[in-house]
């Protein structure tokens, strides 16, 4: 168990239904924190049910650090495959040894990302890109697809990093943890990520044998990690296996060499009499002795473990039971990100329920792949504690602004009949629509987010920013959508405390219905803007070459505009001369 991580459950209200196991709690880190100007006694806490902020390369998309800290979330989720430097994990030679704020402590990933006041959780992949709500055209989801990466093995897991596909071994993983030292680290796991294609639509998912192998491999890795966290040698068995393979290869090589010598002697009889026959060596029965290696403990880092099993309920239950038996685990990750394209959400939530039933209640559970508000409510009712903020991010990418709410009167006052007729739902509006071009009102009346507060930014203004491709548009939309998502979870926690969660969840479903399915199709106005940008970029590419970064040195090589223009002028002059010569010949 981590010495810094705590999870406290609070008592629910008297009106709570026995059918719902929704719970309210607090995740906190009680030590090892620092802020910009020196040591601090504590970080932010995460109230559950709640969220970790979705990030790309350690940065929350579209939000500056000051706007990000205006949000009511206490933690950030970081994907390691997006973040690893070119020389990592093979080498951490450029990684500082000591913290610049406290020389007696090590430099951490939180300090590198300037997120010392937030709870930092690290996992290998960006699982938010695999959910059904993520756009099928997402570049991240295409890059990370396991079909492109290939299967994991007992020795390593494959990662899709910005510099290409890389193998991450257990030694690499342990080195990353000891150097980065995040607040929460998710154990190395053999996740199966399969995407449906036209050729595999009839398949229900990966084979049972593959699923069982992934569960067993993940449990083996988890046992090794737990030993290493306590300062023990968790790699002894792997080194023994490697030594056996080495001896087997050496025996085969000696036998092959002896056969070559024997064949040479048989082919040259006179020489054979003068040479000594190579004696056949008996296989060595010397037992393999592996000496334990001293390791550096990292007990202050909390460890979350994956609960796997893909689409098979029996494997989900087995994975949950076996993972729960490991006493050193601080929390659980229920990964459904790959399931959302295989089966319907109803079946996904049944598998989540099967997993949760076999996990200890005193430890937090985070789920991947459940994002929309109505699905989040159903998962909370099953006992899930943590989610991520990829839902407001995807809304922002589509130019949409949230209007949903939760509580006694979930329907927002600002939703008019015109809005409803335009968007056919009252949970968000699409600010790409032309109808918002003359609406000089806030996105949502009464909203206290950065975009709406004081009426400083209107729907018409954001519509204009989108159509002129100004980055401020996504900044304002992300601020609003994140604020509303945080407010949604705040009201959910209040309803659990008051015992009205089930009643308000029913009212939410009746008011807002089901989230429309997100597709790769873009708004017509967005397509027009992107086409204009593409045409502009093509014109600029002819005048100036792109910047080339020399990796590792930071040097930039840029062709001067004058040189490019000179080359273009020569081409134009030659072309004109050629056309003039052709005209002269025709006249003659």
Residue, then its C-alpha position, 0 to 999 in steps of 0.5 A: x500500500x502507498x504511504x501517501x495515498x488515502x481514499x475515504x468513503x463518506x456516508x450516503x443520505x438516508x433516502x439512498x436506494x438499496x438498488x444503487x451502490x453509488x458512493x461519495x468519497x475523497x481521494x487525497x495525497x497526504x505527502x510529497x507535494x510541492x508548488x512553484x514557490x516551495x514545499x506545500x503540505x498538500x495537493x488538491x483532493x479529488x471528490x468522488x464520483x469525480x474526474x481526472x482531467x484528460x490530457x495530451x502529452x501532459x497538457x489539458x487540451x485548449x486550456x492554459x495553465x491558469x484556465x485549467x486551474x479554474x476547473x473543479x478537478x483535482x487530478x490529471x491523467x497522463x499517457x506515457x506513450x505520448x510523453x516518453x522522450x526519445x532517449x527514454x526509457x533506455x536512458x534518463x541521462x537528461x533527467x534531473x536527479x534532484x528537485x529544484x524546489x527541494x534538493x533533498x527530494x527527487x525531480x518528479x514528472x509533476x514538477x516537469x509538467x508544472x502540475x505539483x498541486x494536482x494529483x497526477x495519474x500515469x498509465x501507458x496508453x491514451x485509452x480515451x481515444x478508443x471509446x465509441x464516443x471518440x471520432x472514428x477519424x481520430x489520429x490518436x486512436x489509429x496510431x495506438x490501435x493494437x492491430x498496427x502494433x501487434x500483440x504483446x509478449x511475456x517480455x514487453x508491451x508495445x507502445x505507439x510513441x511520437x517517435x514510432x512503435x517501441x517495446x516497453x519491458x518490465x525493466x523499462x517500466x520500473x525505471x520510468x516509475x522510479x524516475x517519474x514518481x507520479x502520485x498514482x501509477x497504473x500497473x503494466x498490463x496486457x490490454x487487448x485493443x481490437x477495432x471492428x472492421x468490415x471483415x470482422x463485424x461478425x466476430x464478438x471479440x478476441x478469442x477466449x484463449x487470448x483473453x485468458x492469456x492477457x489476464x494471466x500475463x497482467x497478474x504476473x506483471x502485477x506480482x513483480x511490480x508489487x515486489x519491486x515497490x517494496x524494494x524486493x527483487x521481482x525479476x528473479x524468475x525472469x532472469x532464471x528463464x533467460x539463463x535457461x534459454x541461454x544455456x539451451x542456445x549454448x548447448x545447441x551451438x556446441x552440438x552444431x559445431x561438433x557435427x560440422x567437425x565430424x562431417x569434415x573428418x568423414x570427408x577427409x580421411x587422411x586428415x581425420x587420423x591426425x585430428x582428435x575427435x571432438x568429444x560429445x559433452x554431456x548436458x550440464x545439470x548444474x542448477x541455476x542460481x539466481x542471486x537477488x538484486x537490491x532494488x530501490x523501493x517506491x512506496x510513496x507512489x500509489x499503484x492501481x491495477x487493471x481489471x481485464x477480461x475483454x467481453x467475457x464475463x467469466x474472465x472479468x470475474x476471475x481477473x477482479x477476484x485475483x487482482x483484489x487478492x493482491x493486498x498492495x494494490x491501492x485502486x482498480x482500473x476497469x478498462x472497457x475502452x475496447x468493448x465500446x465498439x464490440x458490444x452495446x453500452x448496456x452489455x459494457x455496463x453489465x461487464x463493469x457490474x460483474x467486475x465491481x461486485x468482486x472488488x473491495x469497497x474500501x478502494x477506488x475504481x476508475x473506468x475507461x470507456x464510459x464518457x457520456x453523462x447518462x452512461x456515467x450516471x449508470x456506472x456511478x450507480x454500480x459503484x464506479x468512483x472515477x472517470x475522465x474529462x474526454x467527453x467535454x474535450x470531444x464536444x469542444x472539438x466538434x464546436x459544441x457547448x454543453x447545456x445539460x444539468x443535474x438536480x431538481x430542475x436539470x433543464x437549463x433556462x437558456x434552452x429555447x424552443x428554437x434551440x430544440x428544433x435546431x439541434x433535436x436535443x437539449x443537452x448541447x448546441x452546435x456553435x458552428x450553426x449559422x443561427x448563432x451568428x446573431x445571438x448576442x447572449x451567453x452560451x448559457x444564462x447563469x453559467x459562471x465559467x470563464x466564457x459566460x461569466x458577466x456576459x463577456x463572450x456571446x454565442x455570436x462571438x464564438x460562432x465568428x471565432x470558429x469560422x475565422x479559425x481563431x484558437x480562442x474559440x476552442x479555449x472558450x468552449x473547453x472552459x465552458x464544457x469543462x465547467x459544466x462537466x464539473x458542475x454535473x459531478x458536483x450535483x451528483x455528489x450532493x444528490x448521493x449525500x442527500x439520498x436523491x441520486x436515483x430520483x435525479x438520475x431518472x429525471x436526467x434520462x427523461x429530460x435529456x435522453x441519449x447522447x447522439x452517436x458521434x461520427x466522423x462527419x463534420x459540420x458543413x461550415x467547418x469543412x469550408x474553413x478547413x478547405x480554405x486553410x488547406x488551400x492557404x497552406x499549400x500556397x505557403x509551402x511553395x514560398x517557404x519550406x517547413x521547419x526541420x527540427x534536429x532532434x536532440x539539439x534543438x537546431x532549426x534549418x529554414x530556407x530563406x524566403x529570398x532563396x525560395x523566391x529566387x528559385x521560383x523567379x528563375x522557373x517563371x523566367x524559363x517558362x516564359x522564354x520557352x513559351x516565347x520560343x514556341x510562339x516564334x516557331x509557329x509564326x515562322 
